[in-house]
């Protein structure tokens, strides 16, 4: 029984709708009908740094089935707003701060609030006397930071000798040391404001504005699907290079598209020249691990598979050369192996291609999944049937002509997939 076809786009012209939203409410920066580019800011949120403020609704409320948490994730609350209530007296819990609900743990009875700038807690006084167990008038002698110092969450602010070693005072937030108050033995910290911006990601038109969180963008673009992806989103001009030796000409902030076979140090060199993303035919797994360790923020999309292989097929290379220098976007986290979104519809019907899971027949163009030739292009010849391979096993196989090596081989049917155009016709 033949296997059903399975559509799996590689390069596709299409109209897409992308929902671009913040995780928590903020300010929407675009309007419906507005034209946007991939690097156009759509929405922005400004929140105070540090761990979220935790409201514990208490064991009495947690243990009662009648307890109700009256807020949800992404809700804004003001100081004094009721966030939960229970049947005891009745028992109510009110928010002690202004903020946004970041997370709810109903099983543990906790509400996590992320504070917004402008609240009184943007400047926090840290009492180090209790932590160090010293008198307020000598606390300054044990301080390890100075006014104006940048500090991180969890950093030691002060330390004092103790009978069993030492006592420490830690910063609960990241920020800047504003001043030391000797009369009370406290350190005042101005907390950092963390800004999260969501960009349009695609070149198109704002179809719909979603209150406080973002928008839906409509775009006519060409998308390139990968077989493997890793890393976050990246936006930048496309720099198409043939080999690692051409990376010296790449401008920092570019998405590098490597069309030739990569060298062992290609991925690391991309990070060294300031690339924000890497698209390649294939990379060795060790190269990917090195890049993930040294530059985890650089996304990677592979269009052919693992191994140091060139980008296939030739039409994909041609497409990238056609948009060189234009601003594009990519994501290694897109389902199915990552994606690259080119800035415009290429209006080329030859780009409509899919992968079919049917059995290859003579004349088919196929892409090889064989571990020795990952991602290579080939054409099926007349030979077909059981064939003995070096392992000694007889497998259902076909004879193929390798486009890159100009030679023929017998390969298992299970190690290849048929490439077809958008109408299901075979393409050479």
NORWO-V251020 format. One record per residue. N is the residue number from 1. RES is the residue in one small letter. PSI is psi in radians with two decimals (* if undefined). Layout:
n & res & psi
N & RES & PSI
N & RES & PSI
This chain:
n & res & psi
1 & x & 2.16
2 & x & 2.57
3 & x & 2.53
4 & x & 2.66
5 & x & 2.57
6 & x & 1.87
7 & x & 2.28
8 & x & 1.51
9 & x & 2.52
10 & x & -0.95
11 & x & 2.06
12 & x & 2.28
13 & x & 2.24
14 & x & 2.79
15 & x & 2.18
16 & x & 2.74
17 & x & 2.06
18 & x & 2.20
19 & x & 2.01
20 & x & 1.80
21 & x & 2.72
22 & x & 2.74
23 & x & -0.59
24 & x & 2.73
25 & x & 2.59
26 & x & -2.44
27 & x & 2.22
28 & x & 2.30
29 & x & 0.02
30 & x & 2.92
31 & x & 2.75
32 & x & 2.36
33 & x & -0.12
34 & x & 2.43
35 & x & 2.31
36 & x & 2.68
37 & x & 2.92
38 & x & -0.59
39 & x & 0.29
40 & x & 2.19
41 & x & 2.28
42 & x & -0.73
43 & x & 2.69
44 & x & 2.40
45 & x & 2.43
46 & x & 2.06
47 & x & 2.67
48 & x & 2.49
49 & x & 2.96
50 & x & 3.06
51 & x & 2.65
52 & x & 2.72
53 & x & 2.27
54 & x & 2.19
55 & x & 2.00
56 & x & 2.04
57 & x & -0.05
58 & x & 2.71
59 & x & -0.56
60 & x & -0.75
61 & x & -0.68
62 & x & -0.63
63 & x & -0.17
64 & x & 2.28
65 & x & -0.26
66 & x & 0.01
67 & x & 2.43
68 & x & 2.14
69 & x & 2.14
70 & x & 0.23
71 & x & 2.89
72 & x & 2.91
73 & x & 2.38
74 & x & 0.00
75 & x & 2.46
76 & x & 2.39
77 & x & 2.59
78 & x & 2.78
79 & x & 2.24
80 & x & -0.22
81 & x & 2.49
82 & x & 2.22
83 & x & -0.31
84 & x & 2.72
85 & x & 2.72
86 & x & -3.13
87 & x & -0.05
88 & x & 1.85
89 & x & -0.53
90 & x & 2.79
91 & x & 2.30
92 & x & 2.61
93 & x & 2.29
94 & x & 2.60
95 & x & 2.29
96 & x & -0.11
97 & x & 2.92
98 & x & 2.39
99 & x & -2.93
100 & x & 2.38
101 & x & 2.02
102 & x & -0.62
103 & x & 2.59
104 & x & 2.35
105 & x & 1.61
106 & x & -0.57
107 & x & -0.59
108 & x & -0.09
109 & x & 0.79
110 & x & 2.51
111 & x & 2.20
112 & x & 2.12
113 & x & 2.36
114 & x & 2.14
115 & x & 2.56
116 & x & 2.63
117 & x & 2.68
118 & x & -0.19
119 & x & 2.89
120 & x & -0.47
121 & x & 0.08
122 & x & -0.45
123 & x & 2.03
124 & x & 2.39
125 & x & 2.08
126 & x & 2.04
127 & x & 1.98
128 & x & -0.15
129 & x & -0.86
130 & x & -0.69
131 & x & -0.69
132 & x & -0.32
133 & x & 0.90
134 & x & 2.94
135 & x & 2.56
136 & x & -0.65
137 & x & -0.18
138 & x & 0.01
139 & x & -0.61
140 & x & -0.43
141 & x & -0.33
142 & x & 0.06
143 & x & 2.39
144 & x & 0.09
145 & x & 2.85
146 & x & 2.85
147 & x & 2.33
148 & x & -0.16
149 & x & 2.43
150 & x & 2.26
151 & x & 2.75
152 & x & 2.78
153 & x & 2.30
154 & x & -0.03
155 & x & 2.55
156 & x & 2.17
157 & x & -0.60
158 & x & 2.72
159 & x & 2.47
160 & x & 2.50
161 & x & 2.59
162 & x & 2.92
163 & x & -0.59
164 & x & 0.38
165 & x & -1.74
166 & x & 2.67
167 & x & 2.50
168 & x & 2.61
169 & x & 2.21
170 & x & 2.69
171 & x & 2.21
172 & x & -0.09
173 & x & 2.85
174 & x & 2.58
175 & x & -2.66
176 & x & 2.36
177 & x & 2.05
178 & x & -0.84
179 & x & 2.89
180 & x & 2.20
181 & x & 1.81
182 & x & -0.54
183 & x & -0.55
184 & x & -0.21
185 & x & 0.84
186 & x & 2.71
187 & x & 2.24
188 & x & 2.21
189 & x & 2.27
190 & x & 2.04
191 & x & 2.56
192 & x & 2.64
193 & x & 2.06
194 & x & 2.27
195 & x & 2.20
196 & x & 2.11
197 & x & 2.34
198 & x & 2.24
199 & x & 2.88
200 & x & -0.59
201 & x & -0.59
202 & x & 2.69
203 & x & 2.04
204 & x & -2.58
205 & x & 2.45
206 & x & 1.99
207 & x & -0.66
208 & x & 2.44
209 & x & 2.28
210 & x & 2.03
211 & x & 2.24
212 & x & -0.21
213 & x & -0.41
214 & x & -2.54
215 & x & 2.92
216 & x & 2.22
217 & x & 2.26
218 & x & 2.31
219 & x & 2.47
220 & x & 1.83
221 & x & 3.01
222 & x & 2.31
223 & x & 2.40
224 & x & 2.07
225 & x & 2.45
226 & x & 2.93
227 & x & -0.22
228 & x & 2.40
229 & x & 2.58
230 & x & 2.44
231 & x & 2.97
232 & x & -2.93
233 & x & 2.69
234 & x & 2.54
235 & x & 2.34
236 & x & 2.96
237 & x & 2.55
238 & x & 2.25
239 & x & 1.80
240 & x & 2.11
241 & x & 2.65
242 & x & -0.50
243 & x & 3.00
244 & x & -0.47
245 & x & -0.35
246 & x & -0.05
247 & x & -0.33
248 & x & -0.41
249 & x & 0.00
250 & x & 2.34
251 & x & 2.42
252 & x & 2.45
253 & x & 0.04
254 & x & 2.74
255 & x & 2.02
256 & x & 2.24
257 & x & 1.92
258 & x & 1.98
259 & x & -0.44
260 & x & 3.12
261 & x & 2.32
262 & x & 2.66
263 & x & 3.06
264 & x & -0.54
265 & x & 0.23
266 & x & -0.82
267 & x & -0.78
268 & x & -0.65
269 & x & -0.56
270 & x & -0.75
271 & x & -0.66
272 & x & -0.55
273 & x & 0.00
274 & x & 0.37
275 & x & 2.54
276 & x & -0.12
277 & x & 2.78
278 & x & 2.20
279 & x & 2.23
280 & x & 2.90
281 & x & -0.94
282 & x & 2.73
283 & x & 2.62
284 & x & 2.52
285 & x & -0.60
286 & x & -0.62
287 & x & -0.70
288 & x & -0.71
289 & x & -0.71
290 & x & -0.77
291 & x & -0.70
292 & x & -0.56
293 & x & -0.71
294 & x & -0.51
295 & x & 1.25
296 & x & -0.30
297 & x & -0.10
298 & x & 2.01
299 & x & 2.68
300 & x & 2.35
301 & x & 2.18
302 & x & 2.29
303 & x & -0.23
304 & x & -0.75
305 & x & -2.84
306 & x & 2.66
307 & x & 2.69
308 & x & 1.33
309 & x & 2.70
310 & x & 2.87
311 & x & 2.31
312 & x & 2.66
313 & x & -3.09
314 & x & -0.55
315 & x & -0.51
316 & x & -0.72
317 & x & -0.74
318 & x & -0.70
319 & x & -0.81
320 & x & -0.69
321 & x & -0.56
322 & x & -0.34
323 & x & 0.35
324 & x & 2.36
325 & x & -0.27
326 & x & 2.67
327 & x & 2.19
328 & x & 3.09
329 & x & 2.70
330 & x & 2.77
331 & x & 2.26
332 & x & -0.12
333 & x & -0.01
334 & x & 2.37
335 & x & 2.42
336 & x & -0.01
337 & x & 0.33
338 & x & 2.96
339 & x & 2.75
340 & x & 2.21
341 & x & 1.97
342 & x & 2.68
343 & x & -0.11
344 & x & 2.78
345 & x & 2.25
346 & x & -0.15
347 & x & 0.81
348 & x & 1.92
349 & x & -0.33
350 & x & -0.20
351 & x & -0.22
352 & x & 1.73
353 & x & 2.58
354 & x & 2.91
355 & x & 2.24
356 & x & 2.50
357 & x & 0.15
358 & x & 2.90
359 & x & 2.31
360 & x & 2.52
361 & x & 2.85
362 & x & 2.33
363 & x & -0.26
364 & x & 2.52
365 & x & 2.28
366 & x & 2.72
367 & x & 2.29
368 & x & 2.40
369 & x & 0.08
370 & x & 2.30
371 & x & -0.38
372 & x & -0.36
373 & x & 0.90
374 & x & 2.25
375 & x & -0.04
376 & x & 2.61
377 & x & 2.54
378 & x & 2.93
379 & x & 2.41
380 & x & 2.31
381 & x & -2.94
382 & x & -0.47
383 & x & 2.30
384 & x & 2.66
385 & x & -2.96
386 & x & 2.41
387 & x & 2.42
388 & x & 2.27
389 & x & 2.97
390 & x & -0.41
391 & x & -0.20
392 & x & -0.15
393 & x & 2.57
394 & x & 2.08
395 & x & 2.63
396 & x & 2.05
397 & x & 2.87
398 & x & 2.72
399 & x & 2.29
400 & x & 2.69
401 & x & 2.11
402 & x & 2.13
403 & x & -0.63
404 & x & -0.48
405 & x & -0.15
406 & x & 0.78
407 & x & 2.91
408 & x & 2.60
409 & x & 2.73
410 & x & 2.21
411 & x & 2.60
412 & x & 2.49
413 & x & -0.59
414 & x & -0.26
415 & x & 0.49
416 & x & 2.79
417 & x & 2.50
418 & x & 2.35
419 & x & 2.25
420 & x & 2.85
421 & x & -3.07
422 & x & -0.36
423 & x & 0.05
424 & x & 0.02
425 & x & 2.59
426 & x & 2.48
427 & x & 2.45
428 & x & *
